[in-house]
Amino acid sequence: MIREKERRAVSGYAALAILLLAMAGAIYGFVQGILHQDKGTIIASIVVFVGSVVLLAGLFVVDPNEGRVLQLFGSYVGTVKQPGLRFANPFYSKRRLSLRVRNFESAHLKVNDIEGNPIELAAVVVWRVVDTAEACFEVDNYENYVHVQSEAALRNLATSYAYDAHDDKQMSLRGHTAEIAEHLKTEIQARLNRAGVEVIEARISHLAYAPEIASAMLQRQQAGAIVAARTRIVDGAVGMVEMALARLEENKVVTLDGERRAAMVSNLLVVLCGERSAQPVVNTGTLYQ
């Protein structure tokens, strides 16, 4: 694998000043050579002027957060990252490569989760180039490579988890967003290491059931929510009934036999677990009538 080699280029301002002085001297020498009919001076002036013009091609500009990959006849020489006007061998090819942080959102992919349910999902990936040599020479088009591999990792992630978990121990796409995002980032980074790219963040931006099963899954979620809510209500009601009976016996408010105790428990559970407000009934007789 080709690794990045950072190269320090000469200041372009100093090189530009020297080349301009050389060109001015060449022009002056050419004029003097013509006036004095000195062929040697004329030829030397022409050579210096042409050489200075050729060397001007070695000047290039490096913007902040940018790298210039230098090659000499196909051989990698190094990468210049110092911003400003720089000078290098005029025969070097100088490819511009952005080192800025970039992001993109993948297309809405339709895949099956681990339970076989068709779902739609998309992700936002934040990335940047950290090794210019790998980005240039290890893959054909590093930007397209990042997009394709990110979508491939997203598809693989979707097939590894269920959309929604039936219990708290099972990890799901909807219920464990932080863990899923970390897993997605790790998997994308593993695929992009060869391209000299660092994944800063990867997070699911869209997650939904496919339209053909969305209504059925909505009913399933509603049923699960109802069951969970009723379970919590029953647990709370049983605790309240136990506390009420214990307080009655502790304070000796009333003594209940087994039959009346069961009736009170039944009435309290109906009141506490019922979906409608209880209607008060005034008992004008005795406890047993």
N, C-alpha and C positions, 0 to 999 in steps of 0.2 A: 504494500500500500504506500502511496505517496503522501508524505506528511508535510505540513506547512513549514516553510523556512522564512522567517521574517528578515527582510533585507532593508538596510538603511540606505536611502538614496541621497545623493548630493543635493544641496539647496539649489533650487532652480533659479533663484534671483541672482546668485553669484555667477552661475553658469551663463545666464542670459546677458549679464553685464559684460562678461569676458567675450562672449561671441559677438555682441554688438560692437565692442571695441575692435575685435579682430576684423570684422567686416568693414568698419570705417577705415582701419589701417590698410586693408587690402584695396579699397577704393582709392585712397590717397596714393598708395604705391603704384597702382595701375596708371593713374593720371601722371605721376612723375615719370614713370617708365616711358609713356608715350612722348612726353615733352623732351626727354633726354635720349629717346630712341634706344632704350635699354631693354632688349628682349628678355633677359633673365628676370628683371624686376617685374615685367608684365606677366610672364608665365607664373612666377611665384605669387603674385597678387591674385591672379585668377584661381590658382590652386587653393590659396587661403580662403578666398571668398566662397568658392564652391564647397570647401570643407566645412566652413562655418554654417552655411545654409543646411547642409546635411545634418550637422550636429544639432541644429535647432529642432529637428524631429525627435530628439531625445527629451525635450521638455514635456512634462505632463502634470496634470492637476489631480490631487487626491483630496476628495471631500471628507468632512468629518464622518466617522463611522462607515468608512469605505476602504476597500483594499484593491490594490492593483496587482494582478498576477502577472509576473514577468516570465516570458519564454524567449529562448534564443534558438531559432530553427527547430522548434518542437521540443526542446529540452527545458524542463522547469528550472528557473533560476532562483526565484524567491517571490515574496509578497511584500509590497510596500504599504504600510498602514499609516505613516506619518502624514497628517493633513498639510496641505499647502502646495506651492509650486515646487516640483522636484525634477531632477535630471538623471537620466540613466542612458545606457548604450542606445543609440538611435535605432539599432537593428533589433532591439527587444520588441516583441509584441506585448501590449499592455492591456490586459482584459480587466474591465471594471467589474467589481463584485461588491454588492451592498452587505454591510454587516449590521444593519439596523434590525430592530425587532419587528417581525411581521406576523400577521395572523390571517386566518381564513376560516370560513365556515363550510363544512362539507355539505354535499347534497343530501336531501332526505332519503335515506336508504331504507328499503323494505326487506327485513330479514326475519327469521324465526328465532325466538328465544329458546332457552334450553328445554322448555316444555312443549315446544312446537307451535306456540302462538305467534301469528304474524304481527310484527310491530314495525313502526316507523321511528327512526331516530336520526339525529344529526349531531355533530360536535364542532366546537370551536377550538382550534389549535393555534397556540402562540409559539413562535419559533424564531430562530436566528442562525446564521452561519457562524461557526466558531473555527472551522478549519477550511481555509479557502482552497488549498490544494486538493483535498478530498472532494469538495463540492465541484471543482472543475474537472478533475481527471478520473474520479472513481465511479461517477454516474454520468449518464448522457445529458440529462436535463434535471438539475437538482430540484427546481421548483415543482416540476411535474412529478418527480419522484416523491417529494414530500406529500403532495396531494393524494397520489395513488396509494402509498403505503399507509397513510393515515386512515383512509377509508377502509383499507383491508384490515387494519387493526381494530377499527370500530365494528366491522362485521364480526370479527372473531370474538370481540368482547360481548356482543349481543347474544351469540350462541352459547356463551359460557354461564349466563345468569338468567334467572327468571325475571319477567317484567315486574311482578309483584310477589312478595313472599307470603306464605300462609302462616308462618310463625316468625318470631323475632330472631331465632338462631340462623335462619337462612338469609343469605345476602341477596338483595334484589337490586335491579336497576333503579327503581323508583324510591326505594326506602333507604338506600345507603349511597347517597350521591357523592360524599367525600371519598369513600373507599373506592367507588367505581371510577371517579375521576383520577385518583392516584394510579389505579391499575391501568387505565387507558393511557395515561402519560408514560408509564413505564414500558408498556408494550410498543407504543409509537417510537419512543426513544431507542428501544432495542432494534427496531427496523431501520432507523435513520442514522445510526452510528457510522455506517460506512459512507454516508454522504457528507460528513462533517457538519451536521446540524444538531443544535441543542434544542430540545423541547422545553419551553418554559412553563407552559400550562396547557392542559387538555381537559375539556369539560363538555359534557353532553348538553346541548342547547335545545334539543327537541326530542321528546319522547312521548309516543302515543301508540295505542293499538291501531292496527290496520282498519280501515273503514268497514270491511266486511264483518268484523267481529266486535267492533267498538260497542255496539248497543248491548250485545250479550255480556261482554265483560263489564260494562257499566252496571248491569243488573247484578252480576256476581259481586262486584265491589260493594254495592249497596247492601246486598244480603250479608256479606261479611261484616260490614260496619254495624248493621242492626244486631247481628249475633254478638259482636264484641260489646256493644252498648248494653244489651240486655244482660250479658254475663256480668258486667261491672255493676249493673243495678241490683241484680240478685245477690252478688257478693256483699254489697253494701247493706241491702235489706236484711240479710241473715245476721250480719253483725249488729245492726240496730235492734233486731228482735232479741238477740242474746243479751244485749246490754239492758234492754227494757225489762226483761224477765229477771235478770240478776238484780237490778235496782229495786224491783217490786219485792223480791224475797228478802233483800238486805234491809230495806226499810219497813218490812212487815206491813205493807199497805194492804195486801189481800193474799189469802192463801188459796191456791188453785189446785184442784185435783188433776189427774192426768188428762181426763176428757176435756175439761175447761182450759187447761193449759194448751192442748192441741188446737182447740177452737180459737184461742187468742193468737196463737202463732199463725194460724191460717188467715185470720182477719187482718193481722198486721202485715203479712206478706202481700195480701190482696191490695191493701191500701198503698204500701210502699212500691210495689211493682206494677201497679195498674197504670195504664196510659191516660186515664181520665181522673179527675178529682173525685175524692171519696164523698159520698153523701152521708151526712151525720144522721144517726138513728138514736133517739132518746129511749132508753129502756126504763119503763115506769114500774116494772115488776121486780122480781128478785133476780139473782144471778142465774138461776136455773129455769126461769120462766120468761 
